[in-house]
Amino acid sequence: MVKISVKSQDTTACMRHSLYLASMLRFLLYFFLIYLAYQFIFRFLIPVFKTTQQVRKDVHAMNNRMNEFAKTQRETASAKSKSPDKSPKEPIGDYIDFEDIK
């Protein structure tokens, strides 16, 4: 028969206990890291990405509006410059020169 001493049984139990704690700590560490990654992605990266897209869309729309406004300004300016300059206005009807009476 093989005799196992009490001391070797205690060390074996202690080793099992420490392995259990190490694996539990490793699990908790992985869980915590996954939780941090999840929070970082869904609370920071996705909102920043959505905001960036919205700002780009708004800037593009504003640029289009500015181009349309500039186009209408150019059209009205060219229409005004193309209109013939009128010669001095001809009097309509008769002009009566009133004299002051003293």
C-alpha positions as CSV (number, residue, x, y, z in Angstrom):
1,M,0.0,0.0,0.0
2,V,1.0,3.5,-0.7
3,K,1.0,5.8,2.1
4,I,0.1,9.4,1.4
5,S,1.1,11.8,4.0
6,V,-1.3,14.5,5.3
7,K,1.2,17.1,4.3
8,S,1.1,16.1,0.6
9,Q,-2.7,16.1,0.7
10,D,-2.7,19.6,2.1
11,T,-0.4,20.9,-0.6
12,T,-2.5,19.2,-3.3
13,A,-5.6,20.8,-2.0
14,C,-3.9,24.2,-1.7
15,M,-2.6,23.9,-5.3
16,R,-6.2,23.0,-6.5
17,H,-7.5,26.0,-4.5
18,S,-4.9,28.4,-6.0
19,L,-5.6,27.1,-9.5
20,Y,-9.3,27.7,-9.0
21,L,-8.6,31.2,-7.8
22,A,-6.2,31.9,-10.7
23,S,-8.8,30.7,-13.2
24,M,-11.5,32.7,-11.5
25,L,-9.3,35.8,-11.6
26,R,-8.5,35.2,-15.2
27,F,-12.2,34.9,-16.0
28,L,-13.0,38.1,-14.1
29,L,-10.2,39.9,-15.9
30,Y,-11.5,38.8,-19.3
31,F,-15.0,39.7,-18.4
32,F,-13.9,43.2,-17.2
33,L,-11.9,43.7,-20.4
34,I,-14.9,42.6,-22.6
35,Y,-17.1,45.0,-20.6
36,L,-14.7,47.9,-21.1
37,A,-14.5,47.2,-24.8
38,Y,-18.3,47.0,-25.1
39,Q,-18.7,50.3,-23.2
40,F,-16.0,52.0,-25.4
41,I,-17.6,50.8,-28.6
42,F,-21.2,51.6,-27.8
43,R,-20.8,54.7,-25.8
44,F,-17.9,56.4,-27.6
45,L,-17.1,55.0,-31.1
46,I,-20.6,54.6,-32.5
47,P,-21.8,58.0,-31.3
48,V,-18.7,59.7,-32.7
49,F,-19.2,57.8,-36.0
50,K,-22.9,58.8,-36.2
51,T,-22.1,62.4,-35.3
52,T,-19.4,62.6,-37.9
53,Q,-21.7,61.3,-40.6
54,Q,-24.4,63.8,-39.6
55,V,-21.9,66.8,-39.6
56,R,-20.6,65.7,-43.1
57,K,-24.2,65.5,-44.4
58,D,-25.1,68.9,-42.9
59,V,-21.9,70.5,-44.3
60,H,-22.6,69.0,-47.7
61,A,-26.2,70.4,-47.6
62,M,-25.0,73.8,-46.6
63,N,-22.4,73.8,-49.4
64,N,-25.1,73.0,-51.9
65,R,-27.3,75.8,-50.6
66,M,-24.4,78.3,-50.8
67,N,-23.7,77.2,-54.4
68,E,-27.3,77.6,-55.3
69,F,-27.4,81.1,-53.7
70,A,-24.2,82.1,-55.5
71,K,-25.6,80.8,-58.8
72,T,-28.8,82.9,-58.3
73,Q,-26.6,86.0,-57.4
74,R,-24.5,85.5,-60.5
75,E,-27.6,85.2,-62.6
76,T,-29.2,88.3,-61.2
77,A,-26.0,90.2,-61.6
78,S,-25.5,89.2,-65.1
79,A,-29.2,90.0,-65.9
80,K,-28.7,93.5,-64.5
81,S,-25.5,94.0,-66.5
82,K,-27.0,92.7,-69.7
83,S,-30.0,95.1,-69.5
84,P,-29.3,98.0,-71.7
85,D,-28.6,101.3,-70.0
86,K,-31.5,103.6,-70.6
87,S,-30.7,107.0,-72.0
88,P,-31.8,110.0,-70.0
89,K,-35.5,109.8,-69.5
90,E,-37.5,111.6,-72.0
91,P,-40.2,113.8,-70.4
92,I,-43.6,112.4,-70.4
93,G,-46.1,115.0,-71.5
94,D,-45.5,118.7,-71.4
95,Y,-43.2,120.4,-68.9
96,I,-44.4,123.7,-67.6
97,D,-41.8,125.9,-66.0
98,F,-43.4,127.9,-63.3
99,E,-42.1,131.3,-62.4
100,D,-42.1,132.6,-58.9
101,I,-44.4,135.6,-58.5
102,K,-43.0,138.4,-56.3
